[in-house]
Amino acid sequence: MKYAIIIPDGCADESQATLGGITPLQAARTPAMDAIAAAGVVGRANNVPASLPAGSDVANLSLLGYDPLQNFTGRAPLEAAAQGLELGPNDWAIRCNLVTVEQQTMRDFTAGHISTEEATQLLATCQEQLGGAQLRFVPGVSYRNLLLYKPGAGQAPFSNDTRATPPHDLTDKSVLDDYPRGPGSDVLNQLMCDSEPLFADHPVNRARIAAGKLPATNIWLWGQGRRPALRPFAEMHGIQGAMITAVDLLRGLAALLGWKRIEVPGATGYLDTDYAAKGRYAIDAIGSTDLICVHVEATDEASHEGRAEAKIEALEQIDKHIVGPLHEALKKQGEYRILVSPDHPTPLRTKTHSHGFVPLAICGAGITPDAATTYDEAAAAAATLSFAEGWRMMDYFLHLKLRQ
């Protein structure tokens, strides 16, 4: 038996007046997703408990079958795992975004999608001026970077009560009331403040401004946590997995689950990603793994930018180049099941992640078709298959068991 999971990140949405009262998923031409719905079942899952933040970290942990209330420790530790960074028992990883804040408003949580090369130079300056034995700034991809707090035999000042707001939740909003709060927040706030003068006249920013691009005005620290201890996926299910993604969060989650990580040239984590290459690499992986998971960030990025047409275009590209070809390849190799599901909703209206149910569609061996013929939020709302605790869905997908 072969399994495939396609995650169009944040694709679940609300009805849009600009689209005639339907959602982007309903407006998009997605014949391959609809074919899965028609051949199988449509349902819905709530991947983010009300007590946890509505982030991709919590939501994807849940989607892949791990109870976030028991296993979630923070976003940054997952991204540290993606880079092979070992966290000691007292170490904390902290997400370090490069952002553009103007007049105390979050102008852009990506600093104009700053390049990895530029980000690396800015992080080197942070390390030189602000880092030390306890503080290590680690470049990642573009605006997504890390700060490691390594107190050695001592204790870090943070705790589970430390609060920090993801910058993508603040797009076009004031940041005045959303600086870190709680234990250790003075450390985070001071570092954020100290980065401003370092960046103000930095050669990277001078060049970006001269080119008409947004500067990175400062670092934004959030997503802090310690290394989680996740039970290997193969130990839980007897199934080997592999992940295709351009996002360190999912790379790290795959590493902690014991999955192989497949890097795809041209996969960017943005709207310009090479959808077709992701589809080809997923098909190639079928022969060497039990389960292939393809995560696509583009739909989420379109929502963060409030661009309905871009979200529709991304959905259509995912359908055409990933879902359709992968489904056809699975049919030819024998018994299979395929699942399409986003992690969380990301409404265009708010430009940020939200709690709530997401639609899912499953077809393949052992699945008795229901009455649904389309894959979208309306079909999912009318379905009987529902997982109030989204982490329970994986047992159904893999083993056709409804865990109580």
N, C-alpha and C positions, 0 to 999 in steps of 0.2 A: 504494500500500500504506500502510495506517495501522497504528500500533503503540500498545499501551497496556501500562503496567507498574503494578501495584498492590503497594505495599510495606506489609504489616501489621507494623510494626516490632516485633521481638523476640517474634513469636507462637510460634515453635518452642519446644517445652518437653519435659518429661519426663512419664512416666506418673504420675498422681496417685492416691494411695490414697483421697483424699476423693471422687474421681470414678470409683471402681470400677476403678482400674488403667488408665485411659486418659488421654490428654493433653487439654488444653483444646480443641485444634483438632479432635480426634476427638469431643469431647463437644458442641461447638457445632453448631448447625443451619446448615450452609453449602451449600445446594443450588446456588448459582451457582458457587462454587469447585469443587464436585464435578462440575458439568457441564463445566467447562473440562478437568478431569482426564479425564473419560469421553470427551470429544471430541478429546483430544490426548494429550500425554505427561506423565508425572510423573517427576521426577528429584530430584537433590539437589546442593547446592553448598556448598563450604567457603570462605566469604568472608574469613576472618581467618587469615593465616599464624600459625603457632605463636610466631614471634618478635616479633609485634606485639600490642598490647593489644586485647582483644575489645570494641572500642567501635563505635558507630554510624558514626563517621568512617571508620575502616578498612573496615568491612563494606560501607557504601554506596558508597564509592569502588570497591571490588571488584565489587559487584553491578552497577554501571553500566559496567563494562568496563575499569577502570584497575588495573594491577598495583600494589597498595599497597606492595610492597617497593621499587618504583621511584618512586612518586609521593607517598607519605604523608609529610607534614612535621609534622603535629600537628592537633588539632581546632580550636583557637582561630582559626588563619588562615582556615579555611573559614567560620567565623561572622563574621569581620571582613569577608570578601568579601560576605556577605549584606547588610551595612550600608553597603557602598560605601566601606569604609575602606581607603585605600591604604597598603600596608606598604613602607617603603624597604628597601634591600638589607641593612641592619643591624638592622631592626626585628623585634621579636618580639610576637606576640599571645598572650595568656594568658587562659584561661577564668576568670571570676571569679564563682563561685556565691555566693549568699546562703544560709546554712545555719543549722541549729539544732543546736548541740553542747552536751550537758548531761553533766557529770561525765565528760568526755573520751570520750563516746559520741555517735556520729552519730545524733541523734534524728530529724532530717528533713533530707534534702539539698535540699529546696525551700523551707525556712523556712515551712512551712505554705502552700505555693503562694502566696507573697507577691505582691501585685499589682504591676504594672509601675509605677504611680504611686508606691507606697511604696518600691520598689526604686530608682527614680530619685532620690528624696530621700536615701536612704542612700548611694548612689553619689556624690551631690553633696557630701556630708559627707566621704567618702573623698578626693575630689579636692581639696577645700579643705584638709584636714588632712594628707593623705599624698601627694597628687599633686604635679606640678611639670612642668618642661620635659621630663623624661624619662619620667614616669609619667602616663598619661592613663586615667582610669576612664571606661568607656563603657557607659551603660545599654543593656540589651537588652529582653528580654521576661521579666517575672516574675523568677524567681531566676536566670535565665541572662543573665549580663553578661560584659563583657570588660575586661581591663587591657592597654593597649598600652605596651610598653617601647621608647622611641625614643631611642637613644643618639647620634643625629646621626652625626658622622663617626667616633665611637668604636665600640667593640664591646660588645655585651651580654654579661653574665657567663654566660649559659646555653649549653648545647651539647646534642647528641643524647644525651648521657649524663645529662642532668637528668631526674629521675624525680619524678612527682607522681601521686597516686592520685585517680581520679574519686570524688567524694563519694557517688555512687549505688552504688559498690561497697562502701561502708562502712555501709550502713543497719543500725542496731541493733548496730553493732560498735564496739569501741574504736578511737580514732583515734591512739593514742599512738605506734604504730609505722608510721604512714602519712603523716606530714608529708613535705613535699618533701625530696628527697635529691639530692646531686650538685652539679655546677657551678651557681652562682647560687641554690642553695636557701636560703642565708642571707637573701637579699633577699626571697624569697617568704615564708619563715617569719616574718620580721620584720613584713612587711605584714599577714599574717594575725593575728599577735599584737597589732599596733597597732590593728587594727580593733575588737577586743573592747571596750576602754574607750569608744571612739567610739559604739558601738551600745548600750552597757549602759543608758544613760539617754536614748536618742534619742527624740524625740517620736513617731516612727513606732512604735517598739517599746512605748512606754508605752501608746499607743492600742491596739495589737494585744493586749497582755496584758490590758488593761481589757475588751476584747471577747472574751476567752477564746481568743485565737489564739496560736499559737507565735510567739515573737520571732525575728528574725534575729540570732543571737549574734555572728556574724563572717563575714568573707569566706573562701572556700576557693579557692585558686589551683591550677590544673592545666591540662592540655591545651595546653601552650605549644608554639610553633613559628613558623617563618617561612613566607612566602608560597610555595605550590607553583607550579610551572609546568606546567599541564595542557594537553595538546594538545586543541584544540576538538573536541567530539563530531562536529560536522558534517564536519570535515576528515577524521576517522577513518572515518566511516561514510556520509557523504553524506546524512545525515538530520538535520532540524531537530527539536529537542525543547523541551518545556515542562514545568515542575514545579509541582505543587500540594502545599503543605506548610505547616504552622504552625510549623516548627522552623527556626531560623536556620542550623543545620548544613547542612540540605538546601537551603535558599535559597542559601547560599554556594557549595555544590558546584555547583548549577545555574548560578550566575553564572560560575564558573570554567570550566564546560563550554561556555558560550555559549548556554545555554538561556534561554527566556523564563520569567519567574516570575509565576505567576498567584495573586493574593491572594484568598482566599475569606472573606467576612464570616462570623463565627461559628466559624471554625476556630481552636481554642484550643491544640492540642498536648496535650490532656488528655482524660479520659473524657467530658467534657461537650461535645466538639467537635460541630459540625454535619455529621454524615456525609452527609445528604441534599444539603446545599449543595455539598459536595465532589464528589459524584456529578454534580450538575447542571453545575457549572463544568467538570468533565472532559469531559462530553458536548458542551458548547458549544465546547470547545477543539479538538475533532476536526477541524473544518473549516479551522482556521488553522495547524495544525502537523502534522508527520509522526508525532511520538511524544508521547504525554501520559503523564506519570508522576505517580501519586497516592501520596503517602506519608502514613501515618496512625500517629501516635505512641501512641494510646490503649492498644494492646495491650502495649506496652513499659511504660507507666506502671502498668498493672494489675499487671504482674509485679514491678516495683520495690516495689509496696505489698503483694505476696504475696496478692492477691485473685483467686482462681480464678474465681469467678462473674462478677466484673467483666471479666476477660479473655475469658470466653466471650461475655458480652454485647457487648463491643467487636467481637469476631470476627463475630458475627451481624449487627451493625449495618453493618460493612464489607461483608459479603456482600450484604445486602439493599439498601443504599442506594448502593453504589459499584460493586462487582464486577458484580452482576446488570444494573443499568441500563446501565452502560458497555459491557458485552459485547453486549447487545441492540442498542445504538446502532451499534456497530462492524459488526455483521452487516448492517445496513440500508444502509451506505454503500459497500460493496464489499469488496475483499480486505483482510484484516487479520491481525494476530497479537496475542495477549494473554498476558501473563505475570503470575502471582501468585507472589511470593516475599518472605519476610522477609529482613532483612539478617543477623541473627545470632540464636541462641537467647538467651532471657532466662528461665531457670527460676524458677518461683514459689518453689522451695525455697531458692534462694540470694538471690533478689531482685536479681540483678545479671546483666550480660551474660556470655556464656561463649563459648569457642571451640566449634567443631563444625559439622557439616553442618546445613543447613536445607532443608526441602522446597520444591520449585518445581513449577509446572504451567504448561504452554504449550499453546495450541491455535490453529488458524487455518490460513492458506494454507501449503501445503507440508508440514504436519505430519501424519505418519502415526500414527494412534492406537495406543497400546499397550494392555495388558490392564487398566490401572488404572481404577477407577471412583470413587475418592474422593481428596480432597486432604488428606493428613495425613502425619505423620512415619513411620507404619508403611508406608504405600504408597510413600513415597519411599525408605525403606530397602530395599524389595524391588525397586526399579527398577534398570534397567541404565544409564540415563542419569545420569552422575555427573561432577562437576567438582571434582577435588581442589584445583584453583586456581580459585576462583570467578570471577575476572575473565575467564576464558576463556568463560564462559557467554554473554556478550552477543553474541559473534560467531555463536553457534548461534541465538540468538533472532532476530537481525536478518537473518542471511545463511545460516542452516542450515549453517554451517561449524563443524567441530570443530577449533579451532586447536591445533596441536601445539607 
